[in-house]
Amino acid sequence: MRAAVYYSNKDIRLEEVPKPKIGPEESLVKVMACGICGSDVMEWYRIRKAPRVLGHEMTGEIVETGEKIQNFRTGDRVFVSHHVPCNTCRYCLGGHHTACETLHNTNFDPGGFSEYVRVPGINMDRGTFLLPDGVSFEEGTFIEPLGCVLRGQRRAHVQPGHTLLVIGSGISGLLHIQLARVLKAARVIATDINENRLKAARRFGADAVIHAEENVPSRLREVNENRLADRVIVSTGAPSALTQALQSVDSAGTILYFAPTEPGTDFCIPFNHFWSNQITLTTSYAASPRDIAEAIELIRTRRVNAKDMITHRLSLAEVGLGFKLVAEAKESIKIIIKPWANKNIK
């Protein structure tokens, strides 16, 4: 079968690789669509395991099932989660499924930038979900990133009546904006350095936008009744954004650091200010099965608009182009790889 093999961000090769063989508790899924995630182009993170086939925002059709599979059958349209928890460790039992060691070490084989993937038994058991009628394969690629956003906003305790500042209006930031509207946050304000993304933030629900190179705290007060934000979500790993968040959160507020930075990045916190004003800092990683199930329902009911966020549909041979577009972060929002397409369809 064909797969796009990652050697580096600028070296992704379409190669013939062995088609996976499945065991009795496994299934073989024909990949119909796979989104390129911002984490896919974080070269410092990915290159240490190269060469490999990336792609985890995957939907497809089951074409073969192992003899012990009972809950799925050939022809089922599915979303498959690459990371799944054990559900029995102290982290899972405490509701912290994404801190589970099993979740950090599970995956399907190979990645979704291929024609087929083998879904291991544990992923079949707690990470494979039927796509509802009316949810396309393309829309299903948003399930995993939306699940991550759901978990993040739950950890940040985003509530109706809050003013939310979203720093960084890439795909994650735009999903945070949409979800905040679903949760009826009183006011959503977004930042970015890219004018196209600021326009997208407006289109997907931001009440106001601020160019990230402006004085964000000052501009925030101007558009928010002379107040800072109750909740700040940082959807970029830019070091300047880390500091902007510290300057933009109101007393008794919370900052959610949603995106990682490059290794070795440190920043200073004005401790006494945070202590006396009772400000909370938190982080979020990945999504649990509960988050995935909620994300599917939000997409099914059209409460989150996934379809209109897709800007590019590319073939398996064009994964390298997709990586380039995502890394440049100019006009692309969401890029979908369709392994069975023969040419670029925009």
BELZI-V516275 format. One record per helix or strand of 2 or more residues. SS is the DSSP state (H for helix, E for strand). FROM is the first residue (numbers start at 1). TO is the last residue. If there is no record, write none. Layout:
BEGIN
SS:FROM:TO
SS:FROM:TO
END
This chain:
BEGIN
E:2:8
E:11:16
E:27:35
H:38:41
H:43:49
E:57:65
E:77:80
H:90:93
H:97:99
H:101:105
E:116:119
H:121:126
E:128:130
H:137:140
H:142:155
E:163:167
H:171:182
E:187:192
H:195:203
E:208:211
H:216:223
E:229:234
H:239:248
E:249:257
H:271:276
E:280:283
H:289:300
H:307:309
E:310:315
H:316:328
E:334:338
END
